[in-house]
């Protein structure tokens, strides 16, 4: 998830306000089908998204090693190829991911297998201070 926003000081010295907010969600293992209602308050921004998968959908995404490991354990995912984008690591298969730093990124080509679903999710960002906030995902 990526949140773009300006943070302005409110009337009260300890209060901060979100301005010009935009939220982008890049799902892993599914697609974004639709966007719904958007809610904006002084220190809260919320938007509804519909995500889902169909059988045998193909994806090619850049992601951290740790997410690739999670995908490899999912029985509904078949990983076709893993390629490194960082020349420090020689990543060509799932086995070569062992012992690597979980935050480094690889390009993963994979398919979903049997399962088909779609569901609405609400993604909310709550501003807690001038420099901190929290994302909340609910369905």
MDTraj code that builds the backbone (N, CA, C; nanometers):
import mdtraj as md
import numpy as np

residues = "UNK UNK UNK UNK UNK UNK UNK UNK UNK UNK UNK UNK UNK UNK UNK UNK UNK UNK UNK UNK UNK UNK UNK UNK UNK UNK UNK UNK UNK UNK UNK UNK UNK UNK UNK UNK UNK UNK UNK UNK UNK UNK UNK UNK UNK UNK UNK UNK UNK UNK UNK UNK UNK UNK UNK UNK UNK UNK UNK UNK UNK UNK UNK UNK UNK UNK UNK UNK UNK UNK UNK UNK UNK UNK UNK UNK UNK UNK UNK UNK UNK UNK UNK UNK UNK UNK UNK UNK UNK UNK UNK UNK UNK UNK UNK UNK UNK UNK UNK UNK UNK UNK UNK UNK UNK UNK UNK UNK UNK UNK UNK UNK UNK UNK UNK UNK UNK UNK UNK UNK UNK UNK UNK UNK UNK UNK UNK UNK UNK UNK UNK UNK UNK UNK UNK UNK UNK UNK UNK".split()
xyz = np.array([
    [0.0832, -0.1170, 0.0000],
    [0.0000, 0.0000, 0.0000],
    [0.0881, 0.1238, 0.0000],
    [0.0441, 0.2238, -0.0730],
    [0.1143, 0.3520, -0.0734],
    [0.0124, 0.4615, -0.0483],
    [0.0455, 0.5473, 0.0451],
    [-0.0413, 0.6598, 0.0768],
    [0.0327, 0.7883, 0.0431],
    [-0.0320, 0.8734, -0.0340],
    [0.0232, 1.0038, -0.0662],
    [-0.0652, 1.1072, 0.0027],
    [-0.0057, 1.1919, 0.0850],
    [-0.0855, 1.2921, 0.1558],
    [0.0043, 1.4049, 0.2049],
    [-0.0559, 1.5196, 0.2218],
    [0.0099, 1.6304, 0.2895],
    [-0.0448, 1.6324, 0.4314],
    [0.0391, 1.6657, 0.5261],
    [-0.0040, 1.6741, 0.6645],
    [0.0068, 1.8190, 0.7086],
    [-0.1064, 1.8757, 0.7479],
    [-0.1124, 2.0150, 0.7907],
    [-0.1399, 2.0204, 0.9407],
    [-0.0907, 2.1241, 1.0041],
    [-0.1190, 2.1426, 1.1459],
    [-0.2605, 2.1978, 1.1610],
    [-0.3364, 2.1401, 1.2555],
    [-0.4734, 2.1841, 1.2794],
    [-0.4790, 2.3088, 1.3663],
    [-0.6003, 2.3478, 1.4013],
    [-0.6196, 2.4648, 1.4881],
    [-0.5571, 2.4422, 1.6251],
    [-0.5753, 2.3202, 1.6776],
    [-0.5088, 2.2840, 1.8028],
    [-0.3657, 2.2443, 1.7714],
    [-0.2735, 2.2809, 1.8558],
    [-0.1313, 2.2577, 1.8301],
    [-0.0967, 2.1088, 1.8172],
    [-0.1679, 2.0220, 1.8909],
    [-0.1392, 1.8789, 1.8874],
    [-0.2215, 1.8030, 1.7835],
    [-0.2927, 1.8721, 1.6964],
    [-0.3793, 1.8081, 1.5994],
    [-0.3246, 1.8287, 1.4586],
    [-0.3263, 1.7205, 1.3795],
    [-0.2767, 1.7270, 1.2425],
    [-0.3851, 1.6780, 1.1473],
    [-0.3867, 1.7316, 1.0271],
    [-0.4931, 1.7044, 0.9305],
    [-0.4332, 1.6513, 0.8007],
    [-0.4970, 1.5475, 0.7441],
    [-0.4578, 1.4931, 0.6138],
    [-0.5160, 1.5801, 0.5034],
    [-0.4346, 1.6136, 0.4050],
    [-0.4791, 1.6932, 0.2908],
    [-0.4367, 1.6240, 0.1617],
    [-0.5178, 1.6373, 0.0554],
    [-0.4867, 1.5833, -0.0781],
    [-0.4435, 1.4371, -0.0720],
    [-0.5220, 1.3563, -0.0076],
    [-0.4858, 1.2166, 0.0165],
    [-0.5205, 1.1284, -0.1025],
    [-0.4296, 1.0351, -0.1330],
    [-0.4507, 0.9358, -0.2386],
    [-0.3920, 0.8044, -0.1904],
    [-0.4664, 0.6955, -0.2057],
    [-0.4229, 0.5636, -0.1610],
    [-0.4101, 0.4704, -0.2809],
    [-0.2955, 0.4023, -0.2934],
    [-0.2745, 0.3013, -0.3973],
    [-0.2500, 0.1678, -0.3299],
    [-0.3163, 0.0645, -0.3787],
    [-0.2972, -0.0702, -0.3255],
    [-0.2491, -0.1583, -0.4394],
    [-0.1389, -0.2285, -0.4196],
    [-0.0837, -0.3198, -0.5185],
    [-0.0950, -0.4615, -0.4614],
    [-0.2041, -0.5325, -0.4917],
    [-0.2252, -0.6632, -0.4291],
    [-0.1305, -0.7702, -0.4820],
    [-0.0976, -0.8652, -0.3965],
    [-0.0152, -0.9800, -0.4347],
    [-0.1049, -1.1029, -0.4337],
    [-0.1101, -1.1755, -0.5435],
    [-0.1874, -1.2984, -0.5519],
    [-0.3332, -1.2777, -0.5877],
    [-0.3720, -1.1559, -0.6240],
    [-0.5090, -1.1297, -0.6672],
    [-0.5103, -1.0015, -0.7490],
    [-0.6249, -0.9673, -0.8012],
    [-0.6381, -0.8453, -0.8806],
    [-0.7389, -0.7518, -0.8151],
    [-0.7227, -0.6237, -0.8418],
    [-0.8208, -0.5256, -0.7970],
    [-0.9282, -0.5175, -0.9042],
    [-1.0528, -0.5525, -0.8686],
    [-1.1621, -0.5505, -0.9646],
    [-1.2389, -0.4192, -0.9631],
    [-1.2517, -0.3589, -0.8467],
    [-1.3362, -0.2408, -0.8374],
    [-1.2955, -0.1560, -0.7167],
    [-1.3342, -0.0305, -0.7191],
    [-1.3152, 0.0597, -0.6054],
    [-1.4521, 0.1110, -0.5641],
    [-1.4696, 0.1300, -0.4342],
    [-1.5991, 0.1761, -0.3849],
    [-1.5873, 0.3071, -0.3117],
    [-1.6683, 0.3200, -0.2103],
    [-1.6798, 0.4447, -0.1347],
    [-1.5473, 0.4892, -0.0759],
    [-1.5330, 0.6196, -0.0678],
    [-1.4135, 0.6824, -0.0122],
    [-1.4598, 0.7751, 0.1006],
    [-1.3932, 0.7649, 0.2165],
    [-1.4294, 0.8454, 0.3321],
    [-1.3092, 0.9293, 0.3739],
    [-1.3311, 1.0578, 0.3923],
    [-1.2224, 1.1470, 0.4316],
    [-1.2653, 1.2252, 0.5551],
    [-1.1856, 1.2172, 0.6593],
    [-1.2060, 1.2982, 0.7790],
    [-1.0741, 1.3694, 0.8056],
    [-1.0687, 1.4514, 0.9088],
    [-0.9474, 1.5288, 0.9374],
    [-0.8229, 1.4416, 0.9464],
    [-0.8284, 1.3347, 1.0264],
    [-0.7088, 1.2528, 1.0470],
    [-0.7297, 1.1084, 1.0050],
    [-0.8291, 1.0851, 0.9164],
    [-0.8599, 0.9495, 0.8741],
    [-0.8973, 0.9481, 0.7267],
    [-0.8444, 0.8504, 0.6540],
    [-0.8784, 0.8322, 0.5133],
    [-0.9115, 0.6857, 0.4935],
    [-1.0209, 0.6577, 0.4249],
    [-1.0666, 0.5203, 0.4110],
    [-1.1236, 0.4994, 0.2708],
    [-1.0962, 0.3817, 0.2128],
    [-1.1467, 0.3521, 0.0789],
    [-1.1779, 0.2027, 0.0696],
    [-1.2805, 0.1689, -0.0076],
    [-1.3187, 0.0287, -0.0274],
    [-1.2634, -0.0221, -0.1600],
    [-1.2144, -0.1455, -0.1571],
    [-1.1582, -0.2103, -0.2758],
    [-1.2158, -0.3511, -0.2868],
    [-1.2406, -0.3947, -0.4096],
    [-1.2794, -0.5337, -0.4322],
    [-1.1609, -0.6054, -0.4956],
    [-1.1134, -0.7096, -0.4292],
    [-1.0029, -0.7903, -0.4800],
    [-1.0527, -0.9317, -0.5059],
    [-0.9896, -0.9997, -0.5988],
    [-1.0299, -1.1370, -0.6259],
    [-0.9338, -1.2076, -0.7194],
    [-0.9590, -1.3372, -0.7373],
    [-0.8809, -1.4183, -0.8312],
    [-0.9753, -1.5087, -0.9077],
    [-0.9300, -1.5503, -1.0229],
    [-0.9995, -1.6505, -1.1037],
    [-0.9027, -1.7669, -1.1219],
    [-0.9545, -1.8857, -1.1495],
    [-0.8645, -1.9989, -1.1732],
    [-0.7695, -1.9709, -1.2890],
    [-0.6467, -2.0140, -1.2735],
    [-0.5429, -2.0072, -1.3763],
    [-0.5102, -1.8651, -1.4225],
    [-0.5207, -1.7681, -1.3327],
    [-0.4752, -1.6328, -1.3639],
    [-0.3241, -1.6281, -1.3507],
    [-0.2601, -1.5552, -1.4401],
    [-0.1137, -1.5439, -1.4370],
    [-0.0744, -1.4055, -1.3882],
    [0.0273, -1.4028, -1.3025],
    [0.0780, -1.2781, -1.2469],
    [0.2291, -1.2730, -1.2648],
    [0.2816, -1.1540, -1.2815],
    [0.4254, -1.1318, -1.2777],
    [0.4454, -1.0062, -1.1952],
    [0.5017, -1.0235, -1.0758],
    [0.5127, -0.9119, -0.9838],
    [0.6495, -0.9083, -0.9178],
    [0.6901, -0.7863, -0.8862],
    [0.8106, -0.7617, -0.8097],
    [0.7715, -0.7639, -0.6624],
    [0.8407, -0.8444, -0.5806],
    [0.8049, -0.8536, -0.4388],
    [0.9245, -0.8942, -0.3547],
    [0.9127, -0.8724, -0.2263],
    [1.0179, -0.9105, -0.1316],
    [1.0276, -1.0627, -0.1226],
    [1.1496, -1.1135, -0.0940],
    [1.1714, -1.2576, -0.0779],
    [1.0688, -1.3191, 0.0162],
    [1.0425, -1.2515, 0.1281],
    [0.9543, -1.3093, 0.2300],
    [0.8144, -1.3346, 0.1754],
    [0.7638, -1.2496, 0.0844],
    [0.6319, -1.2738, 0.0263],
    [0.6364, -1.3902, -0.0715],
    [0.7464, -1.4046, -0.1415],
    [0.7624, -1.5179, -0.2324],
    [0.7593, -1.6486, -0.1542],
    [0.8217, -1.6502, -0.0382],
    [0.8192, -1.7706, 0.0462],
    [0.6767, -1.8022, 0.0901],
    [0.5989, -1.6992, 0.1279],
    [0.4589, -1.7216, 0.1653],
    [0.3795, -1.7775, 0.0474],
    [0.4001, -1.7210, -0.0714],
    [0.3297, -1.7700, -0.1902],
    [0.3633, -1.9154, -0.2187],
    [0.4897, -1.9529, -0.2000],
    [0.5315, -2.0903, -0.2300],
    [0.4643, -2.1923, -0.1382],
    [0.4162, -2.1482, -0.0222],
    [0.3491, -2.2383, 0.0715],
    [0.1978, -2.2447, 0.0470],
    [0.1460, -2.1627, -0.0426],
    [0.0026, -2.1597, -0.0718],
    [-0.0295, -2.2667, -0.1750],
    [-0.1243, -2.3550, -0.1428],
    [-0.1593, -2.4664, -0.2327],
    [-0.2344, -2.4204, -0.3573],
    [-0.2815, -2.2972, -0.3574],
    [-0.3531, -2.2443, -0.4730],
    [-0.2607, -2.1676, -0.5684],
    [-0.1317, -2.1627, -0.5386],
    [-0.0349, -2.0875, -0.6198],
    [0.0706, -2.1817, -0.6768],
    [0.0986, -2.1654, -0.8044],
    [0.2093, -2.2378, -0.8686],
    [0.3095, -2.1333, -0.9166],
    [0.4294, -2.1363, -0.8602],
    [0.5329, -2.0415, -0.9015],
    [0.6049, -2.0984, -1.0234],
    [0.6018, -2.0223, -1.1324],
    [0.6638, -2.0664, -1.2579],
    [0.8110, -2.0278, -1.2662],
    [0.8427, -1.9069, -1.2179],
    [0.9787, -1.8569, -1.2330],
    [1.0072, -1.7503, -1.1281],
    [1.1311, -1.7469, -1.0806],
    [1.1788, -1.6433, -0.9888],
    [1.3074, -1.5875, -1.0475],
    [1.3137, -1.4563, -1.0667],
    [1.4338, -1.3922, -1.1211],
    [1.4812, -1.2830, -1.0271],
    [1.6124, -1.2736, -1.0104],
    [1.6653, -1.1659, -0.9268],
    [1.6745, -1.0363, -1.0055],
    [1.6623, -0.9265, -0.9336],
    [1.6812, -0.7950, -0.9955],
    [1.8030, -0.7269, -0.9347],
    [1.8608, -0.7920, -0.8336],
    [1.9781, -0.7401, -0.7645],
    [2.0935, -0.8347, -0.7952],
    [2.1998, -0.7856, -0.8533],
    [2.3105, -0.8708, -0.8969],
    [2.3868, -0.9353, -0.7808],
    [2.3605, -0.8924, -0.6560],
    [2.4301, -0.9527, -0.5419],
    [2.3839, -1.0960, -0.5151],
    [2.2620, -1.1285, -0.5565],
    [2.2063, -1.2620, -0.5318],
    [2.1827, -1.3335, -0.6638],
    [2.2043, -1.4633, -0.6642],
    [2.1749, -1.5430, -0.7825],
    [2.0491, -1.6239, -0.7532],
    [1.9358, -1.5648, -0.7844],
    [1.8064, -1.6252, -0.7564],
    [1.7488, -1.6766, -0.8880],
    [1.7294, -1.8057, -0.8976],
    [1.6669, -1.8637, -1.0159],
    [1.5608, -1.9668, -0.9788],
    [1.5482, -1.9966, -0.8492],
    [1.4488, -2.0941, -0.8058],
    [1.4104, -2.0661, -0.6615],
    [1.3085, -2.1358, -0.6135],
    [1.2655, -2.1184, -0.4746],
    [1.3732, -2.1651, -0.3775],
    [1.4455, -2.2700, -0.4135],
    [1.5515, -2.3206, -0.3251],
    [1.6608, -2.2166, -0.3035],
    [1.6871, -2.1356, -0.4047],
    [1.7923, -2.0349, -0.3909],
    [1.7488, -1.9169, -0.3025],
    [1.6227, -1.9148, -0.2611],
    [1.5757, -1.8107, -0.1691],
    [1.6173, -1.8383, -0.0248],
    [1.6505, -1.9617, 0.0050],
    [1.6875, -1.9965, 0.1420],
    [1.8118, -1.9195, 0.1845],
    [1.8048, -1.8622, 0.3053],
    [1.9183, -1.7894, 0.3603],
    [1.9358, -1.6494, 0.3080],
    [1.8392, -1.6003, 0.2292],
    [1.8497, -1.4640, 0.1777],
    [1.7711, -1.3689, 0.2668],
    [1.8032, -1.2422, 0.2574],
    [1.7362, -1.1386, 0.3353],
    [1.5924, -1.1231, 0.2861],
    [1.4962, -1.1292, 0.3766],
    [1.3550, -1.1268, 0.3428],
    [1.3061, -0.9987, 0.2782],
    [1.3812, -0.8882, 0.2875],
    [1.3349, -0.7621, 0.2309],
    [1.3893, -0.7344, 0.0911],
    [1.4855, -0.8131, 0.0446],
    [1.5337, -0.7957, -0.0920],
    [1.4256, -0.8410, -0.1888],
    [1.4271, -0.7860, -0.3108],
    [1.3165, -0.8077, -0.4033],
    [1.3549, -0.8972, -0.5207],
    [1.2546, -0.9747, -0.5663],
    [1.2689, -1.0610, -0.6833],
    [1.1455, -1.0439, -0.7718],
    [1.1601, -1.0804, -0.8982],
    [1.0489, -1.0812, -0.9917],
    [0.9923, -1.2225, -0.9944],
    [0.8638, -1.2366, -0.9651],
    [0.8017, -1.3686, -0.9535],
    [0.6913, -1.3820, -1.0576],
    [0.6973, -1.4924, -1.1326],
    [0.5947, -1.5282, -1.2303],
    [0.5185, -1.6464, -1.1709],
    [0.3862, -1.6318, -1.1527],
    [0.3098, -1.7399, -1.0899],
    [0.1660, -1.7437, -1.1416],
    [0.1011, -1.8569, -1.1189],
    [-0.0386, -1.8785, -1.1568],
    [-0.1206, -1.9177, -1.0352],
    [-0.2484, -1.8769, -1.0367],
    [-0.3425, -1.9324, -0.9400],
    [-0.3929, -2.0631, -1.0000],
    [-0.4381, -2.1551, -0.9155],
    [-0.4802, -2.2850, -0.9654],
    [-0.6323, -2.2992, -0.9696],
    [-0.6955, -2.3426, -0.8635],
    [-0.8373, -2.3770, -0.8699],
    [-0.9311, -2.2717, -0.8127],
    [-0.8952, -2.2131, -0.7025],
    [-0.9864, -2.1300, -0.6261],
    [-1.0308, -2.0057, -0.7031],
    [-1.1556, -1.9654, -0.6837],
    [-1.2084, -1.8445, -0.7457],
    [-1.2874, -1.7687, -0.6400],
    [-1.2586, -1.6430, -0.6202],
    [-1.3331, -1.5636, -0.5223],
    [-1.3150, -1.4154, -0.5505],
    [-1.4018, -1.3369, -0.4936],
    [-1.3802, -1.1929, -0.4877],
    [-1.4444, -1.1439, -0.3591],
    [-1.3871, -1.0399, -0.3033],
    [-1.4361, -0.9883, -0.1756],
    [-1.4025, -0.8409, -0.1639],
    [-1.4883, -0.7686, -0.0937],
    [-1.4637, -0.6275, -0.0678],
    [-1.3820, -0.6111, 0.0592],
    [-1.2875, -0.5200, 0.0556],
    [-1.2051, -0.4867, 0.1715],
    [-1.2100, -0.3363, 0.1927],
    [-1.2002, -0.2963, 0.3173],
    [-1.1901, -0.1552, 0.3506],
    [-1.0486, -0.1305, 0.4007],
    [-0.9788, -0.0375, 0.3381],
    [-0.8434, -0.0005, 0.3793],
    [-0.8517, 0.1395, 0.4388],
    [-0.8082, 0.1514, 0.5640],
    [-0.8162, 0.2783, 0.6353],
    [-0.6783, 0.3200, 0.6833],
    [-0.6500, 0.4483, 0.6712],
    [-0.5286, 0.5047, 0.7288],
    [-0.5706, 0.6055, 0.8339],
    [-0.5172, 0.5893, 0.9550],
    [-0.5478, 0.6810, 1.0646],
    [-0.4189, 0.7513, 1.1052],
    [-0.4191, 0.8824, 1.0973],
    [-0.3038, 0.9637, 1.1341],
    [-0.2991, 0.9768, 1.2862],
    [-0.1901, 0.9329, 1.3474],
    [-0.1770, 0.9375, 1.4933],
    [-0.0973, 1.0582, 1.5415],
    [-0.0049, 1.1057, 1.4593],
    [0.0757, 1.2228, 1.4928],
    [0.1285, 1.2814, 1.3620],
    [0.2138, 1.3814, 1.3713],
    [0.2675, 1.4429, 1.2500],
    [0.3497, 1.3451, 1.1664],
    [0.4107, 1.2450, 1.2312],
    [0.5003, 1.1536, 1.1599],
    [0.4563, 1.0073, 1.1631],
    [0.3439, 0.9739, 1.2318],
    [0.3049, 0.8339, 1.2438],
    [0.1559, 0.8145, 1.2174],
    [0.1253, 0.6983, 1.1622],
    [-0.0117, 0.6591, 1.1382],
    [-0.0203, 0.5083, 1.1281],
    [-0.1406, 0.4561, 1.1104],
    [-0.1552, 0.3118, 1.1005],
    [-0.2551, 0.2769, 0.9905],
    [-0.2269, 0.1670, 0.9207],
    [-0.3191, 0.1121, 0.8214],
    [-0.4018, 0.0045, 0.8889],
    [-0.5306, 0.0018, 0.8576],
    [-0.6211, -0.1013, 0.9084],
    [-0.6943, -0.1588, 0.7881],
    [-0.6888, -0.2929, 0.7729],
    [-0.7588, -0.3593, 0.6628],
    [-0.8681, -0.4455, 0.7230],
    [-0.9907, -0.4268, 0.6782],
    [-1.1017, -0.5075, 0.7280],
    [-1.1876, -0.5516, 0.6114],
    [-1.2676, -0.6555, 0.6340],
    [-1.3575, -0.7060, 0.5291],
    [-1.4900, -0.7424, 0.5879],
])
top = md.Topology()
chain = top.add_chain()
for i, resn in enumerate(residues, 1):
    res = top.add_residue(resn, chain, resSeq=i)
    for name in ("N", "CA", "C"):
        top.add_atom(name, md.element.get_by_symbol(name[0]), res)
traj = md.Trajectory(xyz[None], top)
